[in-house]
Amino acid sequence: EDQNVRNGLHVLLSCTSFAYGCFTLREWAIIAIHNILEGNDENQKVVEELEAQQALQTPELQKLGVKVNLDKRGQVQVSQASTDK
């Protein structure tokens, strides 16, 4: 595995989560990820083997009344957020 390509893929993936200050960065990262995965079995395998580490509760999800959690197996669970204040 080419370490530079692997690191580049991980950098692109990270741009999709924490780009609150620059919306277009996230969108361009998604396009770049599509291009780097298309027809590349090695990169697709890297993404397939990724595991969720934590669920992020973003302001956008809160506005929609949605809560995201990870269960013990690392599966994402989406539910309606509690309206208790």
C-alpha positions as a printed NumPy array, in Angstrom:
array([[  0.   ,   0.   ,   0.   ],
       [  1.327,   3.421,  -0.926],
       [  1.497,   5.338,   2.365],
       [  1.057,   8.713,   0.649],
       [ -2.183,   7.652,  -1.045],
       [ -3.496,   6.166,   2.216],
       [ -2.747,   9.34 ,   4.139],
       [ -4.307,  11.461,   1.409],
       [ -7.493,   9.382,   1.516],
       [ -7.712,   9.76 ,   5.29 ],
       [ -7.219,  13.534,   5.016],
       [-10.059,  13.749,   2.489],
       [-12.324,  11.646,   4.697],
       [-11.61 ,  13.878,   7.674],
       [-12.644,  16.955,   5.674],
       [-16.212,  15.647,   5.505],
       [-16.767,  15.794,   9.271],
       [-15.252,  18.98 ,  10.593],
       [-15.663,  21.552,   7.845],
       [-18.229,  23.719,   9.654],
       [-16.398,  26.936,   8.803],
       [-16.135,  26.164,   5.102],
       [-19.136,  24.367,   3.636],
       [-17.529,  24.103,   0.198],
       [-14.505,  22.262,   1.628],
       [-16.803,  19.403,   2.653],
       [-18.484,  19.313,  -0.758],
       [-15.192,  19.302,  -2.67 ],
       [-13.851,  16.587,  -0.359],
       [-16.849,  14.394,  -1.205],
       [-16.161,  14.83 ,  -4.92 ],
       [-12.475,  14.06 ,  -4.388],
       [-13.327,  10.926,  -2.362],
       [-15.611,   9.747,  -5.151],
       [-12.798,  10.218,  -7.659],
       [-10.124,   8.518,  -5.525],
       [-12.393,   5.5  ,  -4.856],
       [-13.836,   5.06 ,  -8.338],
       [-12.302,   1.979,  -9.931],
       [ -9.687,   1.63 ,  -7.164],
       [-10.223,  -1.613,  -5.244],
       [ -7.369,  -0.901,  -2.828],
       [ -8.789,   2.453,  -1.71 ],
       [-12.304,   0.988,  -1.514],
       [-10.975,  -1.748,   0.781],
       [ -9.413,   0.88 ,   3.072],
       [-12.798,   2.613,   3.396],
       [-14.653,  -0.686,   3.909],
       [-12.377,  -1.514,   6.839],
       [-12.937,   1.792,   8.646],
       [-14.853,   1.61 ,  11.899],
       [-16.889,   4.341,  13.541],
       [-15.246,   5.646,  16.71 ],
       [-17.884,   8.066,  17.922],
       [-21.129,   9.682,  16.881],
       [-21.096,  13.438,  16.368],
       [-24.092,  15.475,  17.394],
       [-23.975,  18.493,  15.096],
       [-26.02 ,  21.69 ,  15.381],
       [-27.804,  20.734,  12.152],
       [-28.919,  17.401,  13.633],
       [-30.057,  19.126,  16.805],
       [-32.18 ,  21.573,  14.777],
       [-33.795,  18.608,  13.025],
       [-34.494,  16.913,  16.359],
       [-32.278,  13.942,  15.53 ],
       [-29.901,  12.143,  17.894],
       [-27.097,   9.877,  16.659],
       [-25.5  ,   7.177,  18.825],
       [-23.119,   4.259,  18.4  ],
       [-24.126,   0.939,  19.887],
       [-21.671,  -1.54 ,  21.446],
       [-21.02 ,  -3.146,  18.052],
       [-20.128,   0.193,  16.453],
       [-23.39 ,   0.423,  14.513],
       [-24.914,   3.869,  14.071],
       [-28.359,   4.383,  15.574],
       [-30.511,   7.384,  14.702],
       [-33.422,   8.403,  16.88 ],
       [-35.621,  11.347,  17.674],
       [-33.941,  13.68 ,  20.165],
       [-35.598,  14.238,  23.489],
       [-37.525,  17.503,  23.707],
       [-36.956,  17.768,  27.475],
       [-35.123,  20.942,  28.429]])
